[in-house]
Amino acid sequence: MKDLPIAVRSVIASFMEAVDRFLPTVEHVYIHGSLAMGGFHPKHSDVDLLLVVSEPLTREDRERLIDCCLSHSNAPYPLELSILSIEQLMHWRHPSPFEFHYSEGWRSRFEGTDCEVRVDLQKGLADPDLAAHVHVIVERGMIWRGRPIREMLHGYTAAHFADAIRMDALECLENIEENPMYSILNLTRVFAYERDRTILSKQEVRAWVLNEGHFPGNIVDVVDKATQGYEGEDVTFDQHELNEVRQYMNEQLQQN
C-alpha cells in the first residue's frame, strides 16, 4: 500500500468510508489494474477496485451504490468498481455473474434511468472481464482490506484469464481507430501473456517489446508512440500505422 500515490490513497479511503456507511457486508477490498502494477497515470487511468461482500446486495444497496459511484467517480479519477459475493468466488463461473458494476461507461445509463428501474439494469448479467481482474489481483494486486482472494477462489483456471484477454484483444483489433493508444498497448499486453505468460502494465509494454528484440521496427515505433501518448505526450496515429499494427498483431495472435 505504500506504493499508492497519496492522492489516490485518499480517494480510495474517501470512497470506502462512504460505502461502509451503508454497506457493512464489505469484507474484502482489492486494488487491481494500473494502480496495482505501478502504471497509474492521473490523466488516463481508472481507479480499479473489486469488493467482496458476505451477502447478496439488496435493491436498496444497489441504489445507494449507484449514487455513491456517480458522486465519487471522476472526483478526480474515474472509478471502475466490481462487487462479487463470497459465494460467487467460491463457486466461480466464467463469465462470472456479479453483484454490481460501475464504470464511466455506465454513467449515462444510471443517470438517465428512473430510480426504480436502474437498480435492475444489471440483473442477470455476467462479466468475462472479471476473470482478468481476478487474475491480476492474484498475481499483482493489492489488498486494501481482508484476506488474499485466492483463499476464497474455487473453480477458477488460467484458461478463464486467457479467454478474457483474448476477447479484449479481438475488440481492440476491431476498434483500433476509435482508441488507438489503448488498443495498441492492450494488444501488446495480450501478446506478452500468450507468448511467455507475462502480465504487463501499460507502462511496462515498451520495455518488454524492446527486450524481446524480434518485433519489426515499424511496430516498435508505433508501440513506442502509444506509450508516449499514455505518459501524456501529444501523439497521433495515421491509418497506415494502425493497419500495420492490426495486421501484425492479428497474425501473431492467430499463431498462439
Rosetta blueprint (number, residue, H / E / L):
1 M L
2 K L
3 D L
4 L L
5 P L
6 I H
7 A H
8 V H
9 R H
10 S H
11 V H
12 I H
13 A H
14 S H
15 F H
16 M H
17 E H
18 A H
19 V H
20 D H
21 R H
22 F H
23 L L
24 P L
25 T L
26 V E
27 E E
28 H E
29 V E
30 Y E
31 I E
32 H E
33 G H
34 S H
35 L H
36 A H
37 M H
38 G L
39 G L
40 F L
41 H L
42 P L
43 K L
44 H L
45 S L
46 D L
47 V E
48 D E
49 L E
50 L E
51 L E
52 V E
53 V E
54 S L
55 E L
56 P L
57 L L
58 T L
59 R H
60 E H
61 D H
62 R H
63 E H
64 R H
65 L H
66 I H
67 D H
68 C H
69 C H
70 L H
71 S H
72 H H
73 S L
74 N L
75 A L
76 P L
77 Y L
78 P L
79 L E
80 E E
81 L E
82 S E
83 I E
84 L E
85 S E
86 I H
87 E H
88 Q H
89 L H
90 M H
91 H L
92 W L
93 R L
94 H L
95 P L
96 S E
97 P E
98 F L
99 E L
100 F E
101 H E
102 Y E
103 S L
104 E H
105 G H
106 W H
107 R H
108 S H
109 R H
110 F H
111 E H
112 G L
113 T L
114 D L
115 C H
116 E H
117 V H
118 R H
119 V L
120 D L
121 L L
122 Q L
123 K L
124 G L
125 L L
126 A E
127 D E
128 P L
129 D H
130 L H
131 A H
132 A H
133 H H
134 V H
135 H H
136 V H
137 I H
138 V H
139 E H
140 R H
141 G L
142 M E
143 I E
144 W E
145 R E
146 G L
147 R L
148 P L
149 I H
150 R H
151 E H
152 M L
153 L L
154 H L
155 G L
156 Y L
157 T L
158 A H
159 A H
160 H H
161 F H
162 A H
163 D H
164 A H
165 I H
166 R H
167 M H
168 D H
169 A H
170 L H
171 E H
172 C H
173 L H
174 E H
175 N L
176 I L
177 E L
178 E L
179 N L
180 P H
181 M H
182 Y H
183 S H
184 I H
185 L H
186 N H
187 L H
188 T H
189 R H
190 V H
191 F H
192 A H
193 Y H
194 E H
195 R H
196 D H
197 R L
198 T L
199 I L
200 L L
201 S L
202 K H
203 Q H
204 E H
205 V H
206 R H
207 A H
208 W H
209 V H
210 L H
211 N H
212 E H
213 G L
214 H L
215 F L
216 P L
217 G H
218 N H
219 I H
220 V H
221 D H
222 V H
223 V H
224 D H
225 K H
226 A H
227 T H
228 Q H
229 G H
230 Y H
231 E L
232 G L
233 E L
234 D L
235 V L
236 T L
237 F L
238 D L
239 Q H
240 H H
241 E H
242 L H
243 N H
244 E H
245 V H
246 R H
247 Q H
248 Y H
249 M H
250 N H
251 E H
252 Q H
253 L H
254 Q H
255 Q H
256 N L
